[in-house]
């Protein structure tokens, strides 16, 4: 039950970012779904392995693949789905506490939080990078096949 609540909250946060970044209204649902699914992947990996960096890496990777698939399927730019979808993974509180510990001269806490925040940010970047390495032709083949089947069905009617 807790995972479902977190999925819905992640969807709402992603929706807010989609509105903020002026995503097309027709894509709000898909933007929300990408953020929610990315967060669920993050939660599952945390439960299995306990590593925040690994969970973030896997979630960003899946999120990138999903965003690429939606980009082809919906014929929209990748960034419409990817940028808002990453929002739940961004370590906002960690960035805040890193700055707070720095300003308050708590060197040990600052160093620990800075390393953790950097690992999370790096994991997001690597997840997107690895997701972007998949050949574009895979997505083209899947969606062009569906389009050609749809066109053939229309012609035979």
ABEGO torsion letter per residue (X at the ends): XAAAAAAAAAAAAAAAAAAAAGBBAAAAAAAAAAAAAAAAAAAAAAAAAGBAAAAAAAAAAAAAAAAAAAAAAAGBBAAAAAAAAAAAABBAAAAAAAAAAAAAGBAAAAAAAAAAAAAAAAAAAAAAAAAAABBAAAAAAAAAAAAAAAAAAAAAX
